[in-house]
Amino acid sequence: MISRRALIAAGISLPLAAAAKSPWAKSPWKGYYASGTRQRAVRFAGGDGATLAGTLLLPVWSELQKVPGIVLVPGSGPTDRDGNNPLAPERIDVLKRIAELLATAGIATLRYDKRGIGGSTPRPRGTLAEQERFFAWDNFVADVTAAHGELVKHDEVKSYAAALLGHSEGGLLVLAATPAITKNRPHGMVLAATPGRKLRDIVRAQVTRGAPNLLEAVERTMTAIEASGHVPAGLPPELQALFPPYAGPFLQRLLAFDPAQALLGLDLPCLLLQGAADRQVVPMEDVQPLIDALGKRGAPGEAVIVPGVSHNLKLMSWPSDSGFGGPIAPAVATKLVDWLVPLLGA
């Protein structure tokens, strides 16, 4: 018998719970009405008084018939609504490309700038305490909840057929926010390149691979943050990038967050999407706990690990390829559409 690990490592889709898949919804107006998309700028209240700016992308046929919708939650760092980070050497556009892909399949998307980024409320310039409060973990979780509420309030979107997709750290926020959404409860979730281990284990492994000389200092810093909720003063520059001074309360909560345990407590259909060439969330070490959690639930779940695909869900052409640019990998795009369309009834 082929083990679960072997199946997934080979890039095979593995259903983990019985689920009756409905056929693609076919409406008579499809094929007769103009294709394309409509884009709408939105602003909505996030957690603790912040205002979030985003983009609602709708299939043009939503003018005739309501469509399902999905919130796209960005990953870590100063990442904007499109999935771009000024620290990256080139444009990534992972969330923008996912939004465009899903629009062609009849699914609306709402993507937004994280607090402190782009058109959303900027980072406060006052005291360290003000900045720590602004970037608190609970505020980022509340922002996801608020984005879901913003999505389903639009007339073109089916409030009963909405979902959440989180990329990287965004998947952790989806796991944390979902239990708090009781009105128009999400119908499913996608965790893309999302780690299944606690942050401390992930950071330890990344530092061991890339900068083993810093491991002892990193361990001391994480221990101090866990104990106090604050980043120690006087860190060397190479650690300040990993542990910004204002991120203490956020990191304290994130270091304690167990993604696999959170997934165990959720009964929503869930798709795990992972690139086999991901250098940040490494298969199978970082992903296996989520796969194991899927298998223990009673809800439908599926895990797919795609060969040659990066952390940003892009196909890598050669070993040194950054995996930042280009379109979403075809296998990833196909799985997203094939899984979401019957789930949401697009």
Sequence and secondary structure as in RCSB ss.txt:
>XXXX:A:sequence
MISRRALIAAGISLPLAAAAKSPWAKSPWKGYYASGTRQRAVRFAGGDGATLAGTLLLPVWSELQKVPGIVLVPG
SGPTDRDGNNPLAPERIDVLKRIAELLATAGIATLRYDKRGIGGSTPRPRGTLAEQERFFAWDNFVADVTAAHGE
LVKHDEVKSYAAALLGHSEGGLLVLAATPAITKNRPHGMVLAATPGRKLRDIVRAQVTRGAPNLLEAVERTMTAI
EASGHVPAGLPPELQALFPPYAGPFLQRLLAFDPAQALLGLDLPCLLLQGAADRQVVPMEDVQPLIDALGKRGAP
GEAVIVPGVSHNLKLMSWPSDSGFGGPIAPAVATKLVDWLVPLLGA
>XXXX:A:secstr
   HHHHHHTT  EE S          TTTTTS   EEEEEEEEE GGG EEEEEEEEEGGGGTS EEEEEEE  
SSS  TTS  TTSSS   HHHHHHHHHHHTT EEEEE  TBSTTS B   S HHHHHHHT HHHHHHHHHHHHHH
HHHSTTEEEEEEEEEEETHHHHHHHHHGGG  TT  S EEEES   S HHHHHHHHHHHH GGGHHHHHHHHHHH
HHHSS  TT  HHHHTTS GGGHHHHHHHHH  HHHHHHT  S EEEEEETT SSS TTTTTHHHHHHHHHSSS 
EEEEEETTB TTSBB SSTT  S SSSB HHHHHHHHHHHHHHHT 
